[in-house]
């Protein structure tokens, strides 16, 4: 799948939205972009899927074919909002149908064994 290149390197936050004017999307996007340094610190790549046919990876527009494949893979209807967190192992750690505060994401990530190891290594 298109996201396999991130496995074992990055955690993924996927935001699925029906359109770019969606209130939940605008709120989630504002919260996440305000915390960009903390996202980077945790090796998070932000992936936005809009309407099932637009895909942005860290703000860069990708091919429509990838958007449709990812939308189908995670079985999120194109007319709904969802946010997912995938660990570095590629498994789904969180799925919500409403915006999530970044601190909740960071708290969840910081409890993961791989992240704890990273924090220990950063101290040395």
Chimera marker file (.cmm) of the C-alpha trace (Angstrom):
<marker_set name="trace">
<marker id="1" x="0.000" y="0.000" z="0.000" r="1" g="1" b="0" radius="0.5"/>
<marker id="2" x="1.017" y="3.645" z="-0.460" r="1" g="1" b="0" radius="0.5"/>
<marker id="3" x="1.752" y="4.186" z="3.237" r="1" g="1" b="0" radius="0.5"/>
<marker id="4" x="4.185" y="1.277" z="3.632" r="1" g="1" b="0" radius="0.5"/>
<marker id="5" x="7.142" y="3.620" z="3.057" r="1" g="1" b="0" radius="0.5"/>
<marker id="6" x="6.423" y="5.192" z="6.457" r="1" g="1" b="0" radius="0.5"/>
<marker id="7" x="6.358" y="1.935" z="8.407" r="1" g="1" b="0" radius="0.5"/>
<marker id="8" x="8.968" y="1.814" z="11.199" r="1" g="1" b="0" radius="0.5"/>
<marker id="9" x="9.980" y="5.421" z="10.391" r="1" g="1" b="0" radius="0.5"/>
<marker id="10" x="6.929" y="7.563" z="11.126" r="1" g="1" b="0" radius="0.5"/>
<marker id="11" x="3.698" y="7.693" z="13.017" r="1" g="1" b="0" radius="0.5"/>
<marker id="12" x="0.809" y="8.780" z="10.824" r="1" g="1" b="0" radius="0.5"/>
<marker id="13" x="-2.106" y="11.049" z="11.645" r="1" g="1" b="0" radius="0.5"/>
<marker id="14" x="-4.734" y="10.699" z="8.945" r="1" g="1" b="0" radius="0.5"/>
<marker id="15" x="-7.543" y="13.240" z="8.766" r="1" g="1" b="0" radius="0.5"/>
<marker id="16" x="-10.461" y="12.293" z="6.508" r="1" g="1" b="0" radius="0.5"/>
<marker id="17" x="-12.885" y="15.105" z="5.607" r="1" g="1" b="0" radius="0.5"/>
<marker id="18" x="-15.764" y="15.599" z="3.163" r="1" g="1" b="0" radius="0.5"/>
<marker id="19" x="-14.519" y="19.016" z="1.986" r="1" g="1" b="0" radius="0.5"/>
<marker id="20" x="-12.001" y="21.721" z="2.842" r="1" g="1" b="0" radius="0.5"/>
<marker id="21" x="-14.684" y="23.958" z="4.406" r="1" g="1" b="0" radius="0.5"/>
<marker id="22" x="-15.711" y="21.305" z="6.971" r="1" g="1" b="0" radius="0.5"/>
<marker id="23" x="-15.757" y="22.880" z="10.463" r="1" g="1" b="0" radius="0.5"/>
<marker id="24" x="-14.297" y="19.806" z="12.190" r="1" g="1" b="0" radius="0.5"/>
<marker id="25" x="-11.492" y="19.716" z="9.627" r="1" g="1" b="0" radius="0.5"/>
<marker id="26" x="-10.662" y="23.403" z="10.026" r="1" g="1" b="0" radius="0.5"/>
<marker id="27" x="-10.559" y="22.999" z="13.806" r="1" g="1" b="0" radius="0.5"/>
<marker id="28" x="-8.403" y="19.854" z="13.656" r="1" g="1" b="0" radius="0.5"/>
<marker id="29" x="-6.044" y="21.354" z="11.099" r="1" g="1" b="0" radius="0.5"/>
<marker id="30" x="-5.567" y="24.528" z="13.168" r="1" g="1" b="0" radius="0.5"/>
<marker id="31" x="-4.810" y="22.498" z="16.305" r="1" g="1" b="0" radius="0.5"/>
<marker id="32" x="-2.309" y="20.223" z="14.567" r="1" g="1" b="0" radius="0.5"/>
<marker id="33" x="-0.490" y="22.905" z="12.586" r="1" g="1" b="0" radius="0.5"/>
<marker id="34" x="-0.067" y="24.926" z="15.810" r="1" g="1" b="0" radius="0.5"/>
<marker id="35" x="1.836" y="21.964" z="17.269" r="1" g="1" b="0" radius="0.5"/>
<marker id="36" x="4.131" y="21.282" z="14.291" r="1" g="1" b="0" radius="0.5"/>
<marker id="37" x="7.340" y="21.093" z="16.397" r="1" g="1" b="0" radius="0.5"/>
<marker id="38" x="5.752" y="18.480" z="18.673" r="1" g="1" b="0" radius="0.5"/>
<marker id="39" x="4.544" y="16.533" z="15.629" r="1" g="1" b="0" radius="0.5"/>
<marker id="40" x="8.089" y="16.546" z="14.234" r="1" g="1" b="0" radius="0.5"/>
<marker id="41" x="9.546" y="15.508" z="17.591" r="1" g="1" b="0" radius="0.5"/>
<marker id="42" x="7.328" y="12.413" z="17.525" r="1" g="1" b="0" radius="0.5"/>
<marker id="43" x="8.047" y="11.597" z="13.858" r="1" g="1" b="0" radius="0.5"/>
<marker id="44" x="4.429" y="12.300" z="12.886" r="1" g="1" b="0" radius="0.5"/>
<marker id="45" x="3.479" y="12.699" z="9.239" r="1" g="1" b="0" radius="0.5"/>
<marker id="46" x="0.151" y="14.463" z="8.729" r="1" g="1" b="0" radius="0.5"/>
<marker id="47" x="-2.012" y="13.024" z="5.970" r="1" g="1" b="0" radius="0.5"/>
<marker id="48" x="-5.183" y="14.810" z="4.899" r="1" g="1" b="0" radius="0.5"/>
<marker id="49" x="-7.782" y="13.165" z="2.647" r="1" g="1" b="0" radius="0.5"/>
<marker id="50" x="-10.429" y="15.512" z="1.292" r="1" g="1" b="0" radius="0.5"/>
<marker id="51" x="-13.636" y="14.221" z="-0.279" r="1" g="1" b="0" radius="0.5"/>
<marker id="52" x="-12.094" y="10.875" z="-1.144" r="1" g="1" b="0" radius="0.5"/>
<marker id="53" x="-10.088" y="12.264" z="-4.059" r="1" g="1" b="0" radius="0.5"/>
<marker id="54" x="-7.575" y="14.802" z="-2.697" r="1" g="1" b="0" radius="0.5"/>
<marker id="55" x="-4.591" y="13.668" z="-0.692" r="1" g="1" b="0" radius="0.5"/>
<marker id="56" x="-2.096" y="15.898" z="1.075" r="1" g="1" b="0" radius="0.5"/>
<marker id="57" x="0.959" y="14.459" z="2.804" r="1" g="1" b="0" radius="0.5"/>
<marker id="58" x="2.582" y="17.088" z="5.028" r="1" g="1" b="0" radius="0.5"/>
<marker id="59" x="0.760" y="19.738" z="2.989" r="1" g="1" b="0" radius="0.5"/>
<marker id="60" x="1.857" y="18.478" z="-0.438" r="1" g="1" b="0" radius="0.5"/>
<marker id="61" x="-0.828" y="17.397" z="-2.916" r="1" g="1" b="0" radius="0.5"/>
<marker id="62" x="-0.462" y="13.781" z="-4.077" r="1" g="1" b="0" radius="0.5"/>
<marker id="63" x="-1.987" y="11.719" z="-6.873" r="1" g="1" b="0" radius="0.5"/>
<marker id="64" x="-5.776" y="11.175" z="-6.784" r="1" g="1" b="0" radius="0.5"/>
<marker id="65" x="-5.288" y="7.411" z="-7.228" r="1" g="1" b="0" radius="0.5"/>
<marker id="66" x="-3.468" y="7.287" z="-3.873" r="1" g="1" b="0" radius="0.5"/>
<marker id="67" x="-6.303" y="9.180" z="-2.170" r="1" g="1" b="0" radius="0.5"/>
<marker id="68" x="-8.926" y="6.719" z="-3.372" r="1" g="1" b="0" radius="0.5"/>
<marker id="69" x="-6.828" y="3.724" z="-2.333" r="1" g="1" b="0" radius="0.5"/>
<marker id="70" x="-6.173" y="5.051" z="1.173" r="1" g="1" b="0" radius="0.5"/>
<marker id="71" x="-9.813" y="6.088" z="1.614" r="1" g="1" b="0" radius="0.5"/>
<marker id="72" x="-10.901" y="2.571" z="0.699" r="1" g="1" b="0" radius="0.5"/>
<marker id="73" x="-8.233" y="0.866" z="2.781" r="1" g="1" b="0" radius="0.5"/>
<marker id="74" x="-9.393" y="2.590" z="5.992" r="1" g="1" b="0" radius="0.5"/>
<marker id="75" x="-13.083" y="2.350" z="5.034" r="1" g="1" b="0" radius="0.5"/>
<marker id="76" x="-13.929" y="5.960" z="5.840" r="1" g="1" b="0" radius="0.5"/>
<marker id="77" x="-16.869" y="7.262" z="3.775" r="1" g="1" b="0" radius="0.5"/>
<marker id="78" x="-15.820" y="10.319" z="1.722" r="1" g="1" b="0" radius="0.5"/>
<marker id="79" x="-18.677" y="12.378" z="3.221" r="1" g="1" b="0" radius="0.5"/>
<marker id="80" x="-17.582" y="11.963" z="6.858" r="1" g="1" b="0" radius="0.5"/>
<marker id="81" x="-14.925" y="13.252" z="9.251" r="1" g="1" b="0" radius="0.5"/>
<marker id="82" x="-12.463" y="10.879" z="10.904" r="1" g="1" b="0" radius="0.5"/>
<marker id="83" x="-9.030" y="11.128" z="12.464" r="1" g="1" b="0" radius="0.5"/>
<marker id="84" x="-6.761" y="8.094" z="12.799" r="1" g="1" b="0" radius="0.5"/>
<marker id="85" x="-3.417" y="7.582" z="14.461" r="1" g="1" b="0" radius="0.5"/>
<marker id="86" x="-1.152" y="4.824" z="13.164" r="1" g="1" b="0" radius="0.5"/>
<marker id="87" x="1.904" y="3.732" z="15.105" r="1" g="1" b="0" radius="0.5"/>
<marker id="88" x="5.294" y="3.191" z="13.516" r="1" g="1" b="0" radius="0.5"/>
<marker id="89" x="4.358" y="-0.491" z="13.260" r="1" g="1" b="0" radius="0.5"/>
<marker id="90" x="1.499" y="0.517" z="10.951" r="1" g="1" b="0" radius="0.5"/>
<marker id="91" x="-1.299" y="-0.490" z="13.317" r="1" g="1" b="0" radius="0.5"/>
<marker id="92" x="-4.246" y="1.715" z="14.125" r="1" g="1" b="0" radius="0.5"/>
<marker id="93" x="-3.961" y="3.211" z="17.624" r="1" g="1" b="0" radius="0.5"/>
<marker id="94" x="-6.869" y="5.659" z="17.579" r="1" g="1" b="0" radius="0.5"/>
<marker id="95" x="-9.936" y="6.399" z="15.450" r="1" g="1" b="0" radius="0.5"/>
<marker id="96" x="-12.409" y="9.187" z="16.161" r="1" g="1" b="0" radius="0.5"/>
<marker id="97" x="-15.188" y="10.903" z="14.244" r="1" g="1" b="0" radius="0.5"/>
<marker id="98" x="-14.586" y="14.276" z="15.890" r="1" g="1" b="0" radius="0.5"/>
<marker id="99" x="-11.495" y="16.475" z="16.332" r="1" g="1" b="0" radius="0.5"/>
<marker id="100" x="-8.872" y="15.301" z="18.816" r="1" g="1" b="0" radius="0.5"/>
<marker id="101" x="-6.776" y="17.630" z="20.946" r="1" g="1" b="0" radius="0.5"/>
<marker id="102" x="-3.077" y="17.303" z="20.066" r="1" g="1" b="0" radius="0.5"/>
<marker id="103" x="-2.225" y="16.715" z="23.736" r="1" g="1" b="0" radius="0.5"/>
<marker id="104" x="-4.400" y="13.592" z="23.690" r="1" g="1" b="0" radius="0.5"/>
<marker id="105" x="-2.502" y="12.315" z="20.648" r="1" g="1" b="0" radius="0.5"/>
<marker id="106" x="0.852" y="13.130" z="22.246" r="1" g="1" b="0" radius="0.5"/>
<marker id="107" x="-0.156" y="11.457" z="25.510" r="1" g="1" b="0" radius="0.5"/>
<marker id="108" x="-1.140" y="8.293" z="23.676" r="1" g="1" b="0" radius="0.5"/>
<marker id="109" x="2.059" y="8.289" z="21.610" r="1" g="1" b="0" radius="0.5"/>
<marker id="110" x="4.271" y="8.999" z="24.613" r="1" g="1" b="0" radius="0.5"/>
<marker id="111" x="2.931" y="5.843" z="26.318" r="1" g="1" b="0" radius="0.5"/>
<marker id="112" x="3.937" y="3.620" z="23.378" r="1" g="1" b="0" radius="0.5"/>
<marker id="113" x="6.991" y="1.409" z="24.035" r="1" g="1" b="0" radius="0.5"/>
<marker id="114" x="8.801" y="2.581" z="20.896" r="1" g="1" b="0" radius="0.5"/>
<marker id="115" x="8.301" y="6.252" z="21.830" r="1" g="1" b="0" radius="0.5"/>
<marker id="116" x="9.516" y="5.605" z="25.381" r="1" g="1" b="0" radius="0.5"/>
<marker id="117" x="12.682" y="4.099" z="23.918" r="1" g="1" b="0" radius="0.5"/>
<marker id="118" x="13.109" y="7.132" z="21.670" r="1" g="1" b="0" radius="0.5"/>
<marker id="119" x="12.783" y="9.469" z="24.663" r="1" g="1" b="0" radius="0.5"/>
<marker id="120" x="15.380" y="7.460" z="26.611" r="1" g="1" b="0" radius="0.5"/>
<marker id="121" x="17.757" y="7.575" z="23.625" r="1" g="1" b="0" radius="0.5"/>
<marker id="122" x="17.251" y="11.356" z="23.291" r="1" g="1" b="0" radius="0.5"/>
<marker id="123" x="18.420" y="11.834" z="26.887" r="1" g="1" b="0" radius="0.5"/>
<marker id="124" x="21.735" y="10.056" z="26.196" r="1" g="1" b="0" radius="0.5"/>
<link id1="1" id2="2" r="1" g="1" b="0" radius="0.2"/>
<link id1="2" id2="3" r="1" g="1" b="0" radius="0.2"/>
<link id1="3" id2="4" r="1" g="1" b="0" radius="0.2"/>
<link id1="4" id2="5" r="1" g="1" b="0" radius="0.2"/>
<link id1="5" id2="6" r="1" g="1" b="0" radius="0.2"/>
<link id1="6" id2="7" r="1" g="1" b="0" radius="0.2"/>
<link id1="7" id2="8" r="1" g="1" b="0" radius="0.2"/>
<link id1="8" id2="9" r="1" g="1" b="0" radius="0.2"/>
<link id1="9" id2="10" r="1" g="1" b="0" radius="0.2"/>
<link id1="10" id2="11" r="1" g="1" b="0" radius="0.2"/>
<link id1="11" id2="12" r="1" g="1" b="0" radius="0.2"/>
<link id1="12" id2="13" r="1" g="1" b="0" radius="0.2"/>
<link id1="13" id2="14" r="1" g="1" b="0" radius="0.2"/>
<link id1="14" id2="15" r="1" g="1" b="0" radius="0.2"/>
<link id1="15" id2="16" r="1" g="1" b="0" radius="0.2"/>
<link id1="16" id2="17" r="1" g="1" b="0" radius="0.2"/>
<link id1="17" id2="18" r="1" g="1" b="0" radius="0.2"/>
<link id1="18" id2="19" r="1" g="1" b="0" radius="0.2"/>
<link id1="19" id2="20" r="1" g="1" b="0" radius="0.2"/>
<link id1="20" id2="21" r="1" g="1" b="0" radius="0.2"/>
<link id1="21" id2="22" r="1" g="1" b="0" radius="0.2"/>
<link id1="22" id2="23" r="1" g="1" b="0" radius="0.2"/>
<link id1="23" id2="24" r="1" g="1" b="0" radius="0.2"/>
<link id1="24" id2="25" r="1" g="1" b="0" radius="0.2"/>
<link id1="25" id2="26" r="1" g="1" b="0" radius="0.2"/>
<link id1="26" id2="27" r="1" g="1" b="0" radius="0.2"/>
<link id1="27" id2="28" r="1" g="1" b="0" radius="0.2"/>
<link id1="28" id2="29" r="1" g="1" b="0" radius="0.2"/>
<link id1="29" id2="30" r="1" g="1" b="0" radius="0.2"/>
<link id1="30" id2="31" r="1" g="1" b="0" radius="0.2"/>
<link id1="31" id2="32" r="1" g="1" b="0" radius="0.2"/>
<link id1="32" id2="33" r="1" g="1" b="0" radius="0.2"/>
<link id1="33" id2="34" r="1" g="1" b="0" radius="0.2"/>
<link id1="34" id2="35" r="1" g="1" b="0" radius="0.2"/>
<link id1="35" id2="36" r="1" g="1" b="0" radius="0.2"/>
<link id1="36" id2="37" r="1" g="1" b="0" radius="0.2"/>
<link id1="37" id2="38" r="1" g="1" b="0" radius="0.2"/>
<link id1="38" id2="39" r="1" g="1" b="0" radius="0.2"/>
<link id1="39" id2="40" r="1" g="1" b="0" radius="0.2"/>
<link id1="40" id2="41" r="1" g="1" b="0" radius="0.2"/>
<link id1="41" id2="42" r="1" g="1" b="0" radius="0.2"/>
<link id1="42" id2="43" r="1" g="1" b="0" radius="0.2"/>
<link id1="43" id2="44" r="1" g="1" b="0" radius="0.2"/>
<link id1="44" id2="45" r="1" g="1" b="0" radius="0.2"/>
<link id1="45" id2="46" r="1" g="1" b="0" radius="0.2"/>
<link id1="46" id2="47" r="1" g="1" b="0" radius="0.2"/>
<link id1="47" id2="48" r="1" g="1" b="0" radius="0.2"/>
<link id1="48" id2="49" r="1" g="1" b="0" radius="0.2"/>
<link id1="49" id2="50" r="1" g="1" b="0" radius="0.2"/>
<link id1="50" id2="51" r="1" g="1" b="0" radius="0.2"/>
<link id1="51" id2="52" r="1" g="1" b="0" radius="0.2"/>
<link id1="52" id2="53" r="1" g="1" b="0" radius="0.2"/>
<link id1="53" id2="54" r="1" g="1" b="0" radius="0.2"/>
<link id1="54" id2="55" r="1" g="1" b="0" radius="0.2"/>
<link id1="55" id2="56" r="1" g="1" b="0" radius="0.2"/>
<link id1="56" id2="57" r="1" g="1" b="0" radius="0.2"/>
<link id1="57" id2="58" r="1" g="1" b="0" radius="0.2"/>
<link id1="58" id2="59" r="1" g="1" b="0" radius="0.2"/>
<link id1="59" id2="60" r="1" g="1" b="0" radius="0.2"/>
<link id1="60" id2="61" r="1" g="1" b="0" radius="0.2"/>
<link id1="61" id2="62" r="1" g="1" b="0" radius="0.2"/>
<link id1="62" id2="63" r="1" g="1" b="0" radius="0.2"/>
<link id1="63" id2="64" r="1" g="1" b="0" radius="0.2"/>
<link id1="64" id2="65" r="1" g="1" b="0" radius="0.2"/>
<link id1="65" id2="66" r="1" g="1" b="0" radius="0.2"/>
<link id1="66" id2="67" r="1" g="1" b="0" radius="0.2"/>
<link id1="67" id2="68" r="1" g="1" b="0" radius="0.2"/>
<link id1="68" id2="69" r="1" g="1" b="0" radius="0.2"/>
<link id1="69" id2="70" r="1" g="1" b="0" radius="0.2"/>
<link id1="70" id2="71" r="1" g="1" b="0" radius="0.2"/>
<link id1="71" id2="72" r="1" g="1" b="0" radius="0.2"/>
<link id1="72" id2="73" r="1" g="1" b="0" radius="0.2"/>
<link id1="73" id2="74" r="1" g="1" b="0" radius="0.2"/>
<link id1="74" id2="75" r="1" g="1" b="0" radius="0.2"/>
<link id1="75" id2="76" r="1" g="1" b="0" radius="0.2"/>
<link id1="76" id2="77" r="1" g="1" b="0" radius="0.2"/>
<link id1="77" id2="78" r="1" g="1" b="0" radius="0.2"/>
<link id1="78" id2="79" r="1" g="1" b="0" radius="0.2"/>
<link id1="79" id2="80" r="1" g="1" b="0" radius="0.2"/>
<link id1="80" id2="81" r="1" g="1" b="0" radius="0.2"/>
<link id1="81" id2="82" r="1" g="1" b="0" radius="0.2"/>
<link id1="82" id2="83" r="1" g="1" b="0" radius="0.2"/>
<link id1="83" id2="84" r="1" g="1" b="0" radius="0.2"/>
<link id1="84" id2="85" r="1" g="1" b="0" radius="0.2"/>
<link id1="85" id2="86" r="1" g="1" b="0" radius="0.2"/>
<link id1="86" id2="87" r="1" g="1" b="0" radius="0.2"/>
<link id1="87" id2="88" r="1" g="1" b="0" radius="0.2"/>
<link id1="88" id2="89" r="1" g="1" b="0" radius="0.2"/>
<link id1="89" id2="90" r="1" g="1" b="0" radius="0.2"/>
<link id1="90" id2="91" r="1" g="1" b="0" radius="0.2"/>
<link id1="91" id2="92" r="1" g="1" b="0" radius="0.2"/>
<link id1="92" id2="93" r="1" g="1" b="0" radius="0.2"/>
<link id1="93" id2="94" r="1" g="1" b="0" radius="0.2"/>
<link id1="94" id2="95" r="1" g="1" b="0" radius="0.2"/>
<link id1="95" id2="96" r="1" g="1" b="0" radius="0.2"/>
<link id1="96" id2="97" r="1" g="1" b="0" radius="0.2"/>
<link id1="97" id2="98" r="1" g="1" b="0" radius="0.2"/>
<link id1="98" id2="99" r="1" g="1" b="0" radius="0.2"/>
<link id1="99" id2="100" r="1" g="1" b="0" radius="0.2"/>
<link id1="100" id2="101" r="1" g="1" b="0" radius="0.2"/>
<link id1="101" id2="102" r="1" g="1" b="0" radius="0.2"/>
<link id1="102" id2="103" r="1" g="1" b="0" radius="0.2"/>
<link id1="103" id2="104" r="1" g="1" b="0" radius="0.2"/>
<link id1="104" id2="105" r="1" g="1" b="0" radius="0.2"/>
<link id1="105" id2="106" r="1" g="1" b="0" radius="0.2"/>
<link id1="106" id2="107" r="1" g="1" b="0" radius="0.2"/>
<link id1="107" id2="108" r="1" g="1" b="0" radius="0.2"/>
<link id1="108" id2="109" r="1" g="1" b="0" radius="0.2"/>
<link id1="109" id2="110" r="1" g="1" b="0" radius="0.2"/>
<link id1="110" id2="111" r="1" g="1" b="0" radius="0.2"/>
<link id1="111" id2="112" r="1" g="1" b="0" radius="0.2"/>
<link id1="112" id2="113" r="1" g="1" b="0" radius="0.2"/>
<link id1="113" id2="114" r="1" g="1" b="0" radius="0.2"/>
<link id1="114" id2="115" r="1" g="1" b="0" radius="0.2"/>
<link id1="115" id2="116" r="1" g="1" b="0" radius="0.2"/>
<link id1="116" id2="117" r="1" g="1" b="0" radius="0.2"/>
<link id1="117" id2="118" r="1" g="1" b="0" radius="0.2"/>
<link id1="118" id2="119" r="1" g="1" b="0" radius="0.2"/>
<link id1="119" id2="120" r="1" g="1" b="0" radius="0.2"/>
<link id1="120" id2="121" r="1" g="1" b="0" radius="0.2"/>
<link id1="121" id2="122" r="1" g="1" b="0" radius="0.2"/>
<link id1="122" id2="123" r="1" g="1" b="0" radius="0.2"/>
<link id1="123" id2="124" r="1" g="1" b="0" radius="0.2"/>
</marker_set>
